Amino acid sequence: MIHKVLKARYFPKCNFLAADKGRASSYIWRSLIWGRELLLSGLRKGIGDGQETLVYGDAWIPSPNSFRPISPQVLDQETKVSDFIFPVGNWNVDLLNLCFQEEDVKAITSIPLSVNFHKDRWIWHYTTNGTYSVKSGYRLEMSKKKECSGVVASSSEPRIRCAFWRKVWSQEV
């Protein structure tokens, strides 16, 4: 019942993952959006046959932050991960080296490929079995908060952003 009410009010024309926060949203909706953002920050595609995963459009590379290639885009937007997998179930390392930077190639080749060629699926990056747990979600959120506390020691973007907002909200008006 509550799902129908929320859907009708906040995301009548899309799914929950694509829904906006909205302007005058309720506390419940804002909390759900917060939880969704946390979930999305740790979800990535687990590669099976690579047929359902876009190289540039999906989160799939097992490296924290974006789970996307850091290499400049040199391929078509619709290129699939399966284009880099040999029919026998190995990575085409030569092709990977042509299209990606070394850091991406290392991360990609660390992905084990299935000999059964199962379908790609969503997995939670922060557990060994790929299943979300409240504990792992809590740890991820606490690590983000810890990153935003204390003195900014480097110029990495998230820390600067946190420092900026800390200064803004601490100003007396």
Steps between C-alpha positions, in 0.01 A plus 500: 500500500767752600695415184202601288463830683872584468506396136195711416645805674874485431572277201188434291687488167827327593642240735631562852864511390427786258268699729586856607500622857240763419448844648256455787572138577412326823751379758424141400570572133822691577614208717426251223693714251794519743496120533479463123804724451696296753398179325596636158840607631586134566316317221677384188442237234650157560615378161374167373486498121527881470199521266295729726771740612604814312870585523437871559139508614506254791691471825699175469874547564600389853668822609336727759345837419320470167552136390540639148805525273734789574643472149382749237209368293634361172215260421136535402262576788316171434812280528437207733738326737441178304699656213812451715434136591623212286243224424703263723444727800825699532559873482638628169794671671650631175177681416466627857853644481408682178186658644573563868769641726712258702309564824169408334651190335628374838159549660313342207724194477453446875134420428461122488300379202254214524547194281120461512445847348221597738328837458645815648345595833511782751735443792596695812869590472564524873436136598687191385183320393354800313189520719404824673486498877396778736840464668691558174274792409556653843878459467496667159298794633728538803809497277342776288426706812853443630633621165304822549626562854830648603748707307518483123840347429476448127333652199275203421162628395273338766711637785503850353125482451453391864730775628317758291158408638634476857621861467175616342281351773724622783469867394300726728233698322 
